[in-house]
Amino acid sequence: MKKTILTLAALTALSCAAMLGADAKAGQAGYDKSCKGCHGATGVPSPAMAKAMGVPEINSAAILAKSDADLVKVIKEGKGKMKPVTTLTGSAEDVIAYVKTFKK
């Protein structure tokens, strides 16, 4: 009985954490400060930025299909010509939640 109660408590805690998740509204400030300059207001970079730096459209299905863990890694470690983002306001998870609102 004790194991069952502990198991249920653990599952409830995990469910609550998953429901709370990342906050897209909070992620907007971080995106606007640290990402918007290259990736554009809606995830579409200017043609010049896309050509010069190889900046992808982050509202594309291919980018949005990546796992949150993969996207956090790109933010924290950089990729291609993108350097790691060290000035991010808020959490990377919140920024990713905001970016996922860009779906076409």
MIKE-162778 format. One record per atom (N, C-alpha, C): residue in one letter; x, y, z. Coordinates in steps of 0.2 Angstrom, whole numbers, padded with zeros to 4 digits, always signed. Layout:
! MIKE-162778
aXYZ/...
! end
This chain:
! MIKE-162778
m+0004-0006+0000/m+0000+0000+0000/m+0004+0006+0000/k+0010+0006+0004/k+0014+0012+0004/k+0017+0013-0002/k+0020+0008-0006/k+0023+0009-0012/k+0018+0012-0017/t+0011+0010-0017/t+0006+0012-0022/t+0005+0020-0020/i+0005+0022-0014/i+0004+0029-0013/i+0010+0033-0015/l+0016+0030-0014/l+0022+0034-0016/l+0022+0034-0024/t+0020+0029-0027/t+0020+0029-0034/t+0015+0034-0037/l+0009+0034-0034/l+0004+0039-0036/l+0006+0046-0035/a+0010+0047-0029/a+0012+0054-0028/a+0017+0056-0033/a+0022+0052-0035/a+0027+0053-0040/a+0024+0055-0046/l+0019+0051-0048/l+0016+0052-0055/l+0012+0058-0055/t+0009+0060-0049/t+0005+0066-0049/t+0010+0072-0049/a+0016+0072-0046/a+0021+0077-0046/a+0023+0078-0054/l+0025+0073-0057/l+0027+0073-0064/l+0022+0076-0068/s+0015+0074-0067/s+0010+0077-0072/s+0009+0084-0070/c+0010+0087-0064/c+0009+0094-0063/c+0015+0098-0066/a+0021+0095-0066/a+0027+0098-0069/a+0026+0099-0076/a+0023+0093-0079/a+0022+0093-0087/a+0017+0098-0089/m+0011+0099-0084/m+0006+0104-0086/m+0009+0111-0085/l+0013+0112-0080/l+0015+0119-0080/l+0020+0121-0086/g+0024+0117-0088/g+0028+0117-0094/g+0031+0124-0095/a+0033+0126-0101/a+0036+0132-0102/a+0031+0137-0104/d+0033+0143-0103/d+0028+0149-0104/d+0030+0153-0110/a+0026+0152-0115/a+0027+0156-0121/a+0027+0163-0121/k+0022+0166-0116/k+0022+0173-0115/k+0028+0176-0112/a+0031+0172-0107/a+0037+0174-0104/a+0043+0173-0109/g+0043+0169-0114/g+0048+0168-0119/g+0048+0173-0124/q+0043+0177-0125/q+0043+0183-0130/q+0048+0188-0128/a+0049+0190-0122/a+0054+0195-0120/a+0061+0192-0122/g+0063+0186-0120/g+0069+0183-0122/g+0070+0183-0129/y+0065+0181-0133/y+0066+0180-0140/y+0067+0187-0143/d+0063+0192-0141/d+0064+0199-0144/d+0071+0202-0142/k+0074+0200-0136/k+0080+0203-0135/k+0086+0199-0138/s+0085+0193-0138/s+0091+0189-0140/s+0091+0185-0147/c+0085+0185-0150/c+0084+0181-0156/c+0081+0185-0162/k+0077+0189-0161/k+0073+0193-0166/k+0078+0197-0171/g+0083+0199-0169/g+0088+0203-0173/g+0090+0199-0179/c+0091+0192-0178/c+0093+0188-0184/c+0087+0184-0187/h+0083+0181-0182/h+0078+0177-0184/h+0071+0180-0186/g+0071+0187-0185/g+0065+0191-0187/g+0059+0190-0182/a+0054+0194-0183/a+0049+0195-0178/a+0045+0189-0178/t+0044+0185-0183/t+0040+0179-0184/t+0044+0173-0186/g+0050+0173-0185/g+0054+0167-0186/g+0057+0167-0194/v+0055+0173-0197/v+0058+0173-0204/v+0063+0179-0204/p+0069+0177-0206/p+0074+0182-0206/p+0074+0186-0212/s+0077+0192-0212/s+0077+0196-0218/s+0081+0192-0224/p+0080+0193-0230/p+0084+0189-0235/p+0091+0190-0235/a+0093+0196-0233/a+0100+0197-0232/a+0103+0193-0227/m+0100+0193-0221/m+0103+0189-0215/m+0103+0182-0217/a+0097+0179-0220/a+0097+0172-0222/a+0103+0170-0227/k+0104+0175-0231/k+0110+0173-0236/k+0117+0174-0233/a+0118+0179-0229/a+0124+0181-0226/a+0126+0176-0221/m+0122+0174-0217/m+0123+0170-0211/m+0120+0163-0211/g+0116+0162-0216/g+0113+0155-0217/g+0108+0154-0211/v+0104+0160-0209/v+0099+0159-0204/v+0093+0156-0207/p+0091+0151-0204/p+0085+0147-0206/p+0078+0151-0204/e+0073+0149-0207/e+0066+0151-0205/e+0065+0146-0199/i+0064+0149-0193/i+0063+0145-0187/i+0056+0143-0186/n+0052+0146-0191/n+0045+0144-0191/n+0043+0138-0196/s+0049+0136-0199/s+0048+0130-0203/s+0046+0124-0200/a+0042+0119-0203/a+0040+0113-0200/a+0047+0109-0198/a+0052+0109-0202/a+0058+0105-0200/a+0061+0108-0193/i+0061+0114-0192/i+0064+0117-0186/i+0059+0115-0180/l+0053+0117-0181/l+0048+0116-0176/l+0047+0109-0174/a+0049+0104-0178/a+0048+0097-0177/a+0053+0094-0172/k+0059+0098-0172/k+0064+0096-0167/k+0062+0096-0160/s+0065+0092-0156/s+0063+0091-0149/s+0066+0097-0145/d+0062+0099-0140/d+0064+0104-0136/d+0072+0104-0134/a+0074+0098-0132/a+0081+0097-0130/a+0086+0099-0135/d+0084+0097-0142/d+0088+0099-0147/d+0089+0106-0148/l+0083+0110-0147/l+0083+0117-0148/l+0086+0120-0143/v+0086+0118-0136/v+0089+0121-0131/v+0097+0120-0132/k+0099+0114-0135/k+0106+0113-0136/k+0108+0119-0141/v+0105+0120-0146/v+0106+0125-0151/v+0107+0132-0148/i+0102+0134-0144/i+0102+0140-0141/i+0109+0141-0136/k+0110+0135-0132/k+0116+0136-0128/k+0122+0135-0131/e+0123+0131-0136/e+0129+0129-0139/e+0131+0132-0146/g+0125+0135-0149/g+0126+0138-0155/g+0126+0132-0161/k+0125+0134-0167/k+0126+0130-0173/k+0127+0133-0179/g+0132+0131-0183/g+0134+0134-0189/g+0137+0141-0187/k+0135+0146-0190/k+0137+0153-0189/k+0134+0156-0183/m+0129+0153-0180/m+0126+0155-0174/m+0130+0154-0168/k+0132+0159-0164/k+0136+0158-0158/k+0131+0156-0152/p+0133+0153-0147/p+0129+0152-0141/p+0126+0158-0139/v+0120+0158-0136/v+0116+0164-0134/v+0118+0164-0126/t+0121+0169-0124/t+0123+0169-0117/t+0120+0175-0114/t+0116+0179-0118/t+0112+0185-0115/t+0105+0184-0114/l+0103+0177-0114/l+0096+0176-0115/l+0092+0178-0108/t+0087+0182-0109/t+0083+0184-0103/t+0077+0178-0102/g+0077+0175-0096/g+0072+0170-0095/g+0075+0163-0097/s+0071+0158-0098/s+0073+0152-0099/s+0073+0150-0107/a+0077+0146-0109/a+0077+0144-0116/a+0071+0140-0118/e+0068+0136-0113/e+0062+0133-0114/e+0056+0137-0115/d+0056+0143-0111/d+0051+0148-0113/d+0052+0151-0120/v+0058+0152-0122/v+0059+0155-0129/v+0056+0150-0134/i+0058+0144-0133/i+0056+0138-0137/i+0048+0138-0138/a+0045+0138-0132/a+0038+0138-0132/a+0035+0144-0136/y+0038+0150-0135/y+0036+0156-0139/y+0037+0155-0147/v+0043+0152-0148/v+0044+0151-0156/v+0039+0146-0158/k+0037+0141-0154/k+0032+0136-0157/k+0025+0139-0158/t+0024+0145-0156/t+0018+0149-0158/t+0018+0152-0165/f+0024+0151-0168/f+0025+0154-0175/f+0023+0149-0180/k+0021+0143-0179/k+0019+0138-0184/k+0015+0141-0189/k+0017+0139-0195/k+0014+0142-0201/k+0007+0139-0202/
! end
